[in-house]
Amino acid sequence: MGFNDASINYFYSSDHRKGGDLKFVREYFKNREFEKLLDVASAAGHFAKVFNAKEKIITDISLNMLKTAKDKNGFEKLVGGSACRLPFKDSVFDIIGCRIALHHFKKPKEFFFEINRVLKCSGYFVLIDSIVDIDDGYLNNIERIRDKTHIKSYTIKEIVEFSYMFRLLTFQTIFKKHDFVEWAGRLNPTQKEFKATEQAFINLTEEAKKQLKVEIKKGRVVSYTDKKGIFIFEKVKE
């Protein structure tokens, strides 16, 4: 199953509807109103709702995701397309957001260049995604078992290197607990696929389970906790 088939799951997903990352960004920009906002790889549009902007445009490669964003979250300005080749003119947006999506992009460097291209000078780019340390990259392997579109969750250092054309204004790490059944079932896997993801957690070393706070009861995985990085950048020059 792909994102088109699972779009409604992303609207109801507790990982996407709420979280400390949304609270952090809402508080950071609470006194700001923007003219034009773009939410890239928007899924059901939960991130775009955080910001106060006169015009909000959301884009996603999945047309069903955009339909869900319209039907369930009331967005009207929807644009289909790739995050690595944005269909917009240069220097259009005051603020751009991208949440829980970078790990899907095959060409992250091109994505950062595209954000820089369509963002106005002094505009903001807010990026939120899973982050890993060098020694906890095993989570990438589990993610690929669960989701064939997962490319890579990056280290903080790698993301900073991708974003060299921006000024980093603030960075925050949060820990996010995931209900395993909801998380592993979000893409409507077969029973075999679901069990493979669960077994990958069970097979982790005890140290890895400790790092991810993997909770197992009666031989079944209940939850795990990973790290999210919140990056707020500013475009400093054309």
Contacts in CASP RR format, 6 or more apart in sequence:
PFRMAT RR
TARGET T0000
AUTHOR 0000-0000-0000
METHOD contacts of the structure
MODEL  1
MGFNDASINYFYSSDHRKGGDLKFVREYFKNREFEKLLDVASAAGHFAKV
FNAKEKIITDISLNMLKTAKDKNGFEKLVGGSACRLPFKDSVFDIIGCRI
ALHHFKKPKEFFFEINRVLKCSGYFVLIDSIVDIDDGYLNNIERIRDKTH
IKSYTIKEIVEFSYMFRLLTFQTIFKKHDFVEWAGRLNPTQKEFKATEQA
FINLTEEAKKQLKVEIKKGRVVSYTDKKGIFIFEKVKE
1 187 0 8 1.000
1 188 0 8 1.000
1 189 0 8 1.000
2 149 0 8 1.000
2 187 0 8 1.000
2 188 0 8 1.000
3 10 0 8 1.000
3 43 0 8 1.000
3 61 0 8 1.000
3 62 0 8 1.000
3 64 0 8 1.000
3 65 0 8 1.000
3 149 0 8 1.000
3 187 0 8 1.000
4 62 0 8 1.000
4 63 0 8 1.000
4 64 0 8 1.000
4 65 0 8 1.000
5 64 0 8 1.000
5 187 0 8 1.000
5 188 0 8 1.000
6 186 0 8 1.000
6 187 0 8 1.000
6 188 0 8 1.000
7 43 0 8 1.000
7 44 0 8 1.000
7 62 0 8 1.000
7 64 0 8 1.000
7 65 0 8 1.000
7 67 0 8 1.000
7 68 0 8 1.000
8 68 0 8 1.000
8 72 0 8 1.000
9 185 0 8 1.000
9 186 0 8 1.000
9 187 0 8 1.000
9 188 0 8 1.000
10 16 0 8 1.000
10 43 0 8 1.000
10 44 0 8 1.000
10 65 0 8 1.000
10 68 0 8 1.000
10 186 0 8 1.000
11 17 0 8 1.000
11 44 0 8 1.000
11 46 0 8 1.000
11 68 0 8 1.000
11 72 0 8 1.000
11 73 0 8 1.000
13 182 0 8 1.000
13 186 0 8 1.000
14 179 0 8 1.000
14 182 0 8 1.000
15 100 0 8 1.000
15 176 0 8 1.000
15 178 0 8 1.000
15 182 0 8 1.000
15 183 0 8 1.000
16 43 0 8 1.000
16 44 0 8 1.000
16 46 0 8 1.000
16 99 0 8 1.000
16 100 0 8 1.000
17 46 0 8 1.000
19 174 0 8 1.000
19 176 0 8 1.000
20 174 0 8 1.000
20 176 0 8 1.000
21 99 0 8 1.000
21 128 0 8 1.000
21 174 0 8 1.000
21 176 0 8 1.000
21 228 0 8 1.000
21 229 0 8 1.000
21 230 0 8 1.000
22 46 0 8 1.000
22 47 0 8 1.000
22 50 0 8 1.000
24 172 0 8 1.000
24 174 0 8 1.000
24 230 0 8 1.000
25 47 0 8 1.000
25 50 0 8 1.000
25 51 0 8 1.000
25 126 0 8 1.000
25 128 0 8 1.000
25 230 0 8 1.000
25 232 0 8 1.000
26 50 0 8 1.000
28 170 0 8 1.000
28 232 0 8 1.000
29 50 0 8 1.000
29 51 0 8 1.000
29 52 0 8 1.000
29 95 0 8 1.000
29 124 0 8 1.000
32 52 0 8 1.000
33 52 0 8 1.000
33 53 0 8 1.000
33 54 0 8 1.000
34 51 0 8 1.000
34 52 0 8 1.000
34 53 0 8 1.000
34 54 0 8 1.000
34 94 0 8 1.000
34 95 0 8 1.000
35 53 0 8 1.000
35 54 0 8 1.000
35 55 0 8 1.000
35 94 0 8 1.000
36 53 0 8 1.000
36 54 0 8 1.000
36 55 0 8 1.000
36 57 0 8 1.000
36 92 0 8 1.000
36 93 0 8 1.000
36 94 0 8 1.000
36 95 0 8 1.000
37 48 0 8 1.000
37 51 0 8 1.000
37 53 0 8 1.000
37 55 0 8 1.000
37 56 0 8 1.000
37 57 0 8 1.000
37 93 0 8 1.000
37 94 0 8 1.000
37 95 0 8 1.000
37 96 0 8 1.000
37 97 0 8 1.000
38 57 0 8 1.000
38 58 0 8 1.000
38 59 0 8 1.000
38 86 0 8 1.000
38 88 0 8 1.000
38 92 0 8 1.000
38 93 0 8 1.000
38 95 0 8 1.000
38 96 0 8 1.000
38 97 0 8 1.000
38 118 0 8 1.000
39 45 0 8 1.000
39 47 0 8 1.000
39 48 0 8 1.000
39 56 0 8 1.000
39 57 0 8 1.000
39 58 0 8 1.000
39 59 0 8 1.000
39 96 0 8 1.000
39 97 0 8 1.000
39 98 0 8 1.000
39 99 0 8 1.000
40 59 0 8 1.000
40 83 0 8 1.000
40 86 0 8 1.000
40 96 0 8 1.000
40 97 0 8 1.000
40 98 0 8 1.000
40 101 0 8 1.000
40 115 0 8 1.000
41 59 0 8 1.000
41 60 0 8 1.000
41 61 0 8 1.000
41 83 0 8 1.000
41 98 0 8 1.000
41 99 0 8 1.000
41 101 0 8 1.000
41 104 0 8 1.000
41 105 0 8 1.000
42 48 0 8 1.000
42 58 0 8 1.000
42 59 0 8 1.000
42 60 0 8 1.000
42 65 0 8 1.000
42 66 0 8 1.000
42 69 0 8 1.000
43 60 0 8 1.000
43 62 0 8 1.000
43 65 0 8 1.000
43 68 0 8 1.000
43 69 0 8 1.000
43 100 0 8 1.000
43 101 0 8 1.000
44 65 0 8 1.000
44 68 0 8 1.000
44 69 0 8 1.000
44 72 0 8 1.000
44 73 0 8 1.000
45 58 0 8 1.000
45 69 0 8 1.000
45 73 0 8 1.000
45 75 0 8 1.000
46 73 0 8 1.000
46 99 0 8 1.000
47 97 0 8 1.000
47 98 0 8 1.000
47 99 0 8 1.000
47 128 0 8 1.000
48 56 0 8 1.000
48 58 0 8 1.000
48 73 0 8 1.000
48 75 0 8 1.000
48 97 0 8 1.000
49 73 0 8 1.000
51 95 0 8 1.000
53 94 0 8 1.000
53 95 0 8 1.000
55 77 0 8 1.000
56 75 0 8 1.000
56 77 0 8 1.000
57 77 0 8 1.000
57 78 0 8 1.000
57 79 0 8 1.000
57 93 0 8 1.000
58 66 0 8 1.000
58 69 0 8 1.000
58 75 0 8 1.000
58 77 0 8 1.000
58 78 0 8 1.000
58 79 0 8 1.000
59 66 0 8 1.000
59 78 0 8 1.000
59 79 0 8 1.000
59 80 0 8 1.000
59 81 0 8 1.000
59 83 0 8 1.000
59 86 0 8 1.000
59 87 0 8 1.000
60 66 0 8 1.000
60 69 0 8 1.000
60 80 0 8 1.000
60 81 0 8 1.000
61 80 0 8 1.000
61 81 0 8 1.000
61 82 0 8 1.000
61 83 0 8 1.000
63 80 0 8 1.000
66 75 0 8 1.000
66 78 0 8 1.000
66 79 0 8 1.000
66 80 0 8 1.000
69 75 0 8 1.000
69 78 0 8 1.000
70 76 0 8 1.000
70 78 0 8 1.000
79 87 0 8 1.000
79 88 0 8 1.000
80 87 0 8 1.000
81 87 0 8 1.000
83 98 0 8 1.000
83 101 0 8 1.000
83 105 0 8 1.000
83 111 0 8 1.000
83 114 0 8 1.000
84 105 0 8 1.000
84 106 0 8 1.000
84 107 0 8 1.000
84 110 0 8 1.000
84 111 0 8 1.000
84 114 0 8 1.000
85 110 0 8 1.000
85 114 0 8 1.000
86 114 0 8 1.000
86 115 0 8 1.000
86 117 0 8 1.000
86 118 0 8 1.000
88 118 0 8 1.000
89 118 0 8 1.000
90 117 0 8 1.000
90 118 0 8 1.000
91 117 0 8 1.000
91 118 0 8 1.000
91 119 0 8 1.000
91 120 0 8 1.000
91 121 0 8 1.000
91 238 0 8 1.000
92 118 0 8 1.000
92 119 0 8 1.000
92 120 0 8 1.000
93 118 0 8 1.000
93 119 0 8 1.000
93 120 0 8 1.000
93 123 0 8 1.000
94 120 0 8 1.000
94 123 0 8 1.000
94 124 0 8 1.000
95 119 0 8 1.000
95 123 0 8 1.000
95 124 0 8 1.000
95 125 0 8 1.000
95 126 0 8 1.000
96 115 0 8 1.000
96 118 0 8 1.000
96 119 0 8 1.000
96 124 0 8 1.000
96 125 0 8 1.000
96 126 0 8 1.000
97 125 0 8 1.000
97 126 0 8 1.000
97 127 0 8 1.000
98 115 0 8 1.000
98 125 0 8 1.000
98 126 0 8 1.000
98 127 0 8 1.000
98 128 0 8 1.000
98 129 0 8 1.000
99 126 0 8 1.000
99 127 0 8 1.000
99 128 0 8 1.000
99 129 0 8 1.000
100 128 0 8 1.000
100 129 0 8 1.000
100 130 0 8 1.000
100 228 0 8 1.000
101 129 0 8 1.000
102 108 0 8 1.000
102 111 0 8 1.000
102 127 0 8 1.000
102 129 0 8 1.000
102 154 0 8 1.000
102 159 0 8 1.000
103 129 0 8 1.000
103 130 0 8 1.000
103 143 0 8 1.000
103 150 0 8 1.000
103 151 0 8 1.000
103 152 0 8 1.000
103 153 0 8 1.000
103 154 0 8 1.000
104 149 0 8 1.000
104 150 0 8 1.000
104 151 0 8 1.000
105 111 0 8 1.000
105 151 0 8 1.000
106 151 0 8 1.000
108 154 0 8 1.000
108 162 0 8 1.000
109 162 0 8 1.000
111 162 0 8 1.000
112 162 0 8 1.000
112 163 0 8 1.000
112 165 0 8 1.000
112 166 0 8 1.000
113 165 0 8 1.000
115 125 0 8 1.000
116 125 0 8 1.000
116 165 0 8 1.000
116 166 0 8 1.000
116 235 0 8 1.000
119 125 0 8 1.000
119 235 0 8 1.000
120 235 0 8 1.000
121 235 0 8 1.000
121 236 0 8 1.000
121 237 0 8 1.000
121 238 0 8 1.000
122 234 0 8 1.000
122 235 0 8 1.000
122 236 0 8 1.000
123 234 0 8 1.000
123 235 0 8 1.000
124 169 0 8 1.000
124 232 0 8 1.000
124 233 0 8 1.000
124 234 0 8 1.000
124 235 0 8 1.000
125 163 0 8 1.000
125 166 0 8 1.000
125 231 0 8 1.000
125 232 0 8 1.000
125 233 0 8 1.000
125 234 0 8 1.000
125 235 0 8 1.000
126 230 0 8 1.000
126 231 0 8 1.000
126 232 0 8 1.000
126 233 0 8 1.000
127 159 0 8 1.000
127 163 0 8 1.000
127 230 0 8 1.000
127 231 0 8 1.000
127 232 0 8 1.000
127 233 0 8 1.000
128 228 0 8 1.000
128 229 0 8 1.000
128 230 0 8 1.000
128 231 0 8 1.000
129 153 0 8 1.000
129 154 0 8 1.000
129 159 0 8 1.000
129 228 0 8 1.000
129 229 0 8 1.000
130 139 0 8 1.000
130 143 0 8 1.000
130 153 0 8 1.000
130 226 0 8 1.000
130 227 0 8 1.000
130 228 0 8 1.000
130 229 0 8 1.000
131 153 0 8 1.000
131 154 0 8 1.000
131 155 0 8 1.000
131 156 0 8 1.000
131 159 0 8 1.000
131 173 0 8 1.000
131 227 0 8 1.000
131 228 0 8 1.000
131 229 0 8 1.000
132 139 0 8 1.000
132 140 0 8 1.000
132 153 0 8 1.000
132 154 0 8 1.000
132 155 0 8 1.000
132 227 0 8 1.000
133 155 0 8 1.000
134 155 0 8 1.000
136 208 0 8 1.000
136 211 0 8 1.000
136 212 0 8 1.000
137 153 0 8 1.000
138 204 0 8 1.000
138 208 0 8 1.000
139 153 0 8 1.000
139 212 0 8 1.000
139 226 0 8 1.000
140 150 0 8 1.000
140 152 0 8 1.000
140 153 0 8 1.000
141 200 0 8 1.000
142 197 0 8 1.000
142 200 0 8 1.000
142 201 0 8 1.000
143 150 0 8 1.000
143 153 0 8 1.000
144 150 0 8 1.000
145 193 0 8 1.000
145 196 0 8 1.000
145 197 0 8 1.000
145 200 0 8 1.000
146 183 0 8 1.000
146 184 0 8 1.000
146 187 0 8 1.000
146 189 0 8 1.000
146 193 0 8 1.000
146 197 0 8 1.000
147 187 0 8 1.000
154 162 0 8 1.000
156 171 0 8 1.000
156 229 0 8 1.000
159 231 0 8 1.000
160 168 0 8 1.000
163 231 0 8 1.000
163 233 0 8 1.000
165 235 0 8 1.000
166 233 0 8 1.000
166 234 0 8 1.000
166 235 0 8 1.000
166 236 0 8 1.000
167 233 0 8 1.000
167 234 0 8 1.000
167 235 0 8 1.000
167 236 0 8 1.000
168 231 0 8 1.000
168 232 0 8 1.000
168 233 0 8 1.000
169 232 0 8 1.000
169 233 0 8 1.000
169 234 0 8 1.000
170 230 0 8 1.000
170 231 0 8 1.000
170 232 0 8 1.000
171 229 0 8 1.000
171 230 0 8 1.000
171 231 0 8 1.000
171 232 0 8 1.000
172 229 0 8 1.000
172 230 0 8 1.000
173 227 0 8 1.000
173 228 0 8 1.000
173 229 0 8 1.000
173 230 0 8 1.000
174 227 0 8 1.000
174 228 0 8 1.000
174 229 0 8 1.000
174 230 0 8 1.000
175 225 0 8 1.000
175 226 0 8 1.000
175 227 0 8 1.000
175 228 0 8 1.000
176 225 0 8 1.000
176 226 0 8 1.000
176 227 0 8 1.000
176 228 0 8 1.000
177 213 0 8 1.000
177 223 0 8 1.000
177 224 0 8 1.000
177 225 0 8 1.000
178 223 0 8 1.000
178 224 0 8 1.000
178 225 0 8 1.000
178 226 0 8 1.000
179 222 0 8 1.000
179 223 0 8 1.000
180 198 0 8 1.000
180 201 0 8 1.000
180 221 0 8 1.000
180 222 0 8 1.000
180 223 0 8 1.000
180 224 0 8 1.000
184 194 0 8 1.000
184 197 0 8 1.000
184 198 0 8 1.000
184 221 0 8 1.000
185 194 0 8 1.000
189 197 0 8 1.000
198 220 0 8 1.000
198 221 0 8 1.000
201 209 0 8 1.000
201 212 0 8 1.000
201 214 0 8 1.000
201 216 0 8 1.000
201 221 0 8 1.000
201 224 0 8 1.000
202 216 0 8 1.000
202 219 0 8 1.000
202 221 0 8 1.000
204 212 0 8 1.000
204 214 0 8 1.000
208 214 0 8 1.000
209 216 0 8 1.000
212 224 0 8 1.000
212 225 0 8 1.000
212 226 0 8 1.000
213 223 0 8 1.000
213 224 0 8 1.000
213 225 0 8 1.000
214 221 0 8 1.000
214 223 0 8 1.000
214 224 0 8 1.000
215 221 0 8 1.000
215 222 0 8 1.000
215 223 0 8 1.000
215 224 0 8 1.000
216 222 0 8 1.000
END
